[in-house]
Amino acid sequence: MIAVCLAPLYFLFHYYVIRRSLKWMHACHGFFGRKGFIITYVSVYLFLTLTLPLGFFWSADWPLKRGIMHISNYWLGVCLYIILFTLVADLIVKLLWKCKVIPNDLYHSRKAFAVTGGVIFLSITVMSIYGVVNAKIVRVNDYEVTVDKACSAGDELNVVLVADLHLGYNMGTAQMRRMVDKVNQQDADIVVIAGDVFDNSYEALQDPEELRNILMSMKSTYGTYCVYGNHDINEPILAGFTFGSSKPKVNDEEMTQYLESMDITLLRDETVLIDDAFYLIGRRDEERPGNEEQTRMSIEALTADLDKTKPIIVIDHEPKELQETADAGVDLDLNGHTHDGQVFPANLTSKLIWENSAGYLKKGNMHNIVTSGVGLFGPDMRTFTDAEICSIKVNFNN
């Protein structure tokens, strides 16, 4: 419903951009005022603008679907910076003129308009290219924590945390190879995936067989465990807005069977005792639990019957209920979901929304680590945030 309401604004804004950009280009050189160029430019711009609805409405078996989705995901990021830099620049220039900082003749001059447009175009271009390139670099962030408990598995445990793979039209085999290469360099005892393995559609997987081979090559002593996130459900999505029915949002069995085929253990409000040494709890997602009842067990219920002298590790997609989790006796809480905002300026607002948007936070005796994730949601860009895996060295007081 929100997307439907925003659609007229989307097209009106791009109408404004077309008019402004043509005026700017004509101010730079007369060639850009020629009819042939104008027709070509407007046609290309309209095609890019229409890739969002085209990718959404065409079925998955349409041969050009994947290509259109790739273009639309890049375009979504470019649109963000077209909106940001165009509106901000126009507002600043207008305010400076109103405040008489800019003389009237300069404000209306062709040269000043050409320079302003050039700065906007350069800003959009640089930020977009940086975002696309930066998104493909998988970094490793190292953490070291101490749990004041004994662990029969040894004095330390190497945990590798990954999240938000978003396998689908944005993320495919190339990014997963980069991720797995980094994971396998960490000498992991256990690998955990904190949700959003998929990007709302199993059919969107680029090459299921190749992806399976890549993900199965992750190495660790105790194997790979994961939980589902709010995107691990098959439902239509457009520019971040979902178009689901009134039926309960339940997890897709195709996705579940796919994970099982890779020997990835899915935990849905379940606890496992690993090597009789430490507990691993996997929680259903708070936003979309994925069951018919649309509920998930409380952390108190999940930990009630555990031997709390043993270390307790929790995987929960969203970094919520941190105090409740700490009060339940959890030692290490691992999350994803936030992407740390993913793109500027969302990375600034993300820190206002989440108690821990990304990185480390200690809550009582509990260590909370939130990863900004490996994959992408929406724009195929990362600006001023990192695609990462987290290598966590957990020390025990044996």
BADO-389470 format. One line per 10 residues: number of its first residue (from 1); their letters; for each residue x, y, z of C-alpha. Coordinates in steps of 0.25 Angstrom, whole numbers, plus 2048, in hexadecimal, padded with zeros to 3 digits. Example, Ala and Ser with C-alpha at 12.3 -4.5 7.8 and 13.67 -1.06 7.14 Angstrom:
BEGIN
1) as) 831/7EE/81F  837/7FC/81D .
***
This chain:
BEGIN
1) miavclaply) 800/800/800  80B/80A/804  813/807/7F6  806/809/7EF  804/817/7F5  813/81A/7F3  813/816/7E4  80D/824/7DF  818/82B/7E7  823/822/7E1 .
11) flfhyyvirr) 81F/825/7D3  81C/834/7D6  82A/835/7DC  831/82F/7D0  829/838/7C7  82F/844/7CF  83D/83E/7CD  83B/83C/7BE  837/84A/7BC  842/850/7C6 .
21) slkwmhachg) 84D/847/7C0  84A/84A/7B1  84A/859/7B5  858/857/7BC  85E/850/7B0  859/85A/7A6  85F/865/7AF  86C/85D/7AE  86C/85B/79E  862/85E/793 .
31) ffgrkgfiit) 864/84F/78E  85B/84B/79A  850/853/795  84E/84B/788  842/844/786  849/836/783  850/837/790  844/83B/798  83C/82F/793  847/825/795 .
41) yvsvylfltl) 84A/82B/7A3  83B/82B/7A7  839/81D/7A2  845/817/7AA  841/81E/7B6  833/819/7B5  838/80B/7B3  840/80C/7C0  834/812/7C8  82B/806/7C3 .
51) tlplgffwsa) 835/7FB/7C7  82F/7FB/7D5  821/7F8/7D1  825/7EF/7C6  82D/7E7/7CE  822/7E6/7D9  817/7E2/7CF  81D/7D9/7C6  81E/7CA/7CA  82A/7C3/7CE .
61) dwplkrgimh) 82A/7BA/7C1  82B/7C6/7B8  839/7C5/7B2  83D/7D4/7B4  838/7D4/7C2  846/7D2/7C9  84C/7DD/7C0  841/7E7/7C3  842/7E4/7D2  851/7E7/7D2 .
71) isnywlgvcl) 84F/7F4/7CB  844/7F8/7D4  84C/7F5/7E0  857/7FE/7DB  84D/808/7D7  847/808/7E5  854/80D/7EB  857/817/7E0  849/81D/7E3  84C/81E/7F1 .
81) yiilftlvad) 858/827/7EE  850/82F/7E3  846/832/7ED  850/835/7F8  859/83E/7F0  84F/845/7E7  846/849/7F2  851/84D/7FC  858/855/7F1  84B/85C/7EC .
91) livkllwkck) 847/85F/7FB  855/865/7FF  856/86D/7F2  848/873/7F4  84B/876/803  858/87D/7FF  851/885/7F5  845/889/7FE  84F/88D/809  856/896/7FE .
101) vipndlyhsr) 863/88E/800  863/88B/7F1  860/897/7E8  854/897/7E0  85C/898/7D3  865/88C/7D7  859/884/7DB  852/885/7CE  85F/884/7C6  861/878/7BC .
111) kafavtggvi) 86F/876/7C1  86B/874/7CF  860/86B/7CB  86A/862/7C3  874/862/7CF  869/85E/7D9  864/853/7D0  872/84E/7CE  874/84D/7DD  867/845/7DE .
121) flsitvmsiy) 86A/83C/7D3  879/839/7D8  873/837/7E6  869/82D/7E1  873/825/7D8  87E/824/7E3  875/820/7EE  86E/815/7E5  87B/80F/7E0  881/80F/7EE .
131) gvvnakivrv) 875/808/7F3  875/7FD/7E8  883/7FA/7EA  883/7FB/7F9  877/7F1/7FA  880/7E6/7F4  88B/7E7/7FE  889/7DD/809  891/7E1/815  894/7DA/822 .
141) ndyevtvdka) 891/7E1/830  898/7DA/83B  892/7DA/84A  897/7D3/856  88E/7D1/862  890/7CA/870  885/7C1/876  886/7BF/885  882/7B0/883  88A/7A3/881 .
151) csagdelnvv) 888/79C/874  88C/78E/872  88F/790/863  89C/798/867  8A1/7A5/86C  89B/7AD/85F  891/7AB/854  893/7B2/846  885/7B6/842  883/7BC/834 .
161) lvadlhlgyn) 876/7C4/832  870/7C7/825  862/7CD/822  859/7D3/817  85E/7CB/80B  852/7CF/804  854/7C5/7F9  84C/7C9/7ED  84C/7D3/7E2  856/7DC/7E9 .
171) mgtaqmrrmv) 85F/7D1/7EF  865/7C5/7E8  870/7BC/7E7  87B/7C6/7E6  878/7CD/7F3  877/7BF/7FA  884/7BB/7F5  88A/7C7/7FB  883/7C5/808  887/7B6/809 .
181) dkvnqqdadi) 895/7B9/806  896/7C2/812  88E/7B9/81B  898/7AD/817  8A4/7B6/81B  89F/7B7/82A  8A1/7A9/82E  893/7A9/834  88D/7A0/83E  87F/7A3/83B .
191) vviagdvfdn) 879/7AC/830  86B/7B3/833  862/7BA/829  859/7C4/82F  84E/7C4/826  849/7CA/818  850/7BF/810  846/7C1/805  841/7CE/7FF  832/7CB/7FF .
201) syealqdpee) 832/7C1/7F3  838/7B4/7F2  836/7B5/7E3  83F/7C1/7E2  84B/7B8/7E5  856/7BA/7DB  85B/7AC/7DA  856/7A3/7E5  860/798/7E2  86C/7A0/7E2 .
211) lrnilmsmks) 868/7A8/7EE  866/79B/7F6  874/797/7F2  87A/7A4/7F7  872/7A4/804  875/796/807  884/799/806  884/7A1/813  88D/79A/81D  88B/799/82C .
221) tygtycvygn) 88C/78F/837  87E/78F/83B  877/793/82E  86E/79E/82A  861/7A2/831  857/7AD/82D  84A/7B4/830  840/7BA/827  83E/7C9/826  832/7D2/821 .
231) hdinepilag) 836/7D0/812  836/7C0/812  828/7C0/80E  823/7BF/7FF  81B/7CC/7FD  81B/7D7/7F2  824/7E3/7F5  826/7F0/7EE  831/7FA/7F3  830/7F5/801 .
241) ftfgsskpkv) 821/7F4/802  81A/7E7/803  80D/7E3/7FC  809/7D7/804  7FB/7D1/806  7F3/7D1/813  7F7/7C3/815  802/7C0/820  810/7C2/81B  816/7B4/81C .
251) ndeemtqyle) 824/7B0/818  825/7A9/80B  828/79A/80B  830/79B/7FE  83A/7A5/806  83A/79B/812  83D/78F/809  848/797/802  84F/79A/80F  84E/78B/813 .
261) smditllrde) 854/787/806  860/78F/80A  861/789/818  85E/796/81E  856/794/82B  84A/79D/82C  846/7A1/83A  838/7A6/83C  836/7A9/84B  83F/79D/84E .
271) tvliddafyl) 84B/79A/857  856/791/854  861/78C/85E  86E/78C/855  879/782/85A  873/782/867  87A/78F/869  871/79B/866  863/79E/861  85F/7A4/854 .
281) igrrdeerpg) 851/7AA/854  84B/7AE/846  83F/7B8/847  833/7BA/83E  833/7C8/838  82C/7D2/840  826/7D9/834  822/7CD/82C  823/7C0/835  81F/7B8/829 .
291) neeqtrmsie) 815/7AF/82F  806/7AE/82E  804/7B4/83C  80D/7C0/839  814/7BE/847  821/7BB/84C  826/7B5/85A  82B/7BF/864  83A/7BF/867  836/7BB/876 .
301) altadldktk) 82F/7AF/871  83A/7AB/868  844/7AC/873  83C/7A7/87F  840/798/87F  84F/79B/87B  85B/798/884  85F/7A6/885  86D/7A3/88A  870/7A0/87B .
311) piividhepk) 872/7AB/871  865/7AF/86A  866/7B5/85C  859/7BB/855  857/7BE/846  84C/7C8/844  84A/7CF/836  846/7DC/83C  84E/7E3/848  841/7E5/850 .
321) elqetadagv) 83E/7E1/85F  84D/7E2/863  849/7E5/871  840/7D9/872  84A/7D0/86B  855/7D4/875  84C/7D2/881  849/7C4/87C  857/7C0/87E  85C/7C1/870 .
331) dldlnghthd) 86B/7C3/86E  86D/7C7/860  861/7CC/857  864/7CD/848  85B/7D5/83E  85A/7DB/830  84F/7E2/829  853/7F0/82A  85E/7F1/81F  863/7FC/827 .
341) gqvfpanlts) 85A/805/81F  860/800/812  860/80D/80A  863/81B/80E  85B/822/815  853/816/81A  860/812/822  85E/81E/82A  84F/81C/82E  852/80D/830 .
351) kliwensagy) 85A/811/83C  84E/818/842  845/80C/840  84D/801/846  854/800/853  85F/7F9/84C  85E/7FC/83D  86B/7F4/83A  877/7F0/842  879/7ED/851 .
361) lkkgnmhniv) 871/7F0/85D  871/7EA/86B  864/7E8/872  866/7E4/880  86F/7D7/87F  86A/7D5/871  872/7D8/864  86A/7DD/859  870/7DD/84B  868/7E2/83F .
371) tsgvglfgpd) 86E/7E1/831  86B/7EA/825  869/7DE/81C  86F/7D8/810  864/7DB/806  85B/7E6/801  84C/7EA/802  846/7F3/7F8  851/7FC/7F2  85D/7F4/7ED .
381) mrtftdaeic) 867/7FE/7F4  86E/800/802  872/80E/805  87A/810/812  876/802/817  87D/7F5/816  87A/7E8/810  880/7DF/81B  881/7D2/822  884/7D2/831 .
391) sikvnfnn) 88F/7C9/837  88D/7C8/846  897/7C2/850  88F/7BE/85C  898/7BC/868  893/7B3/874  898/7B3/882  89C/7A4/884 .
***
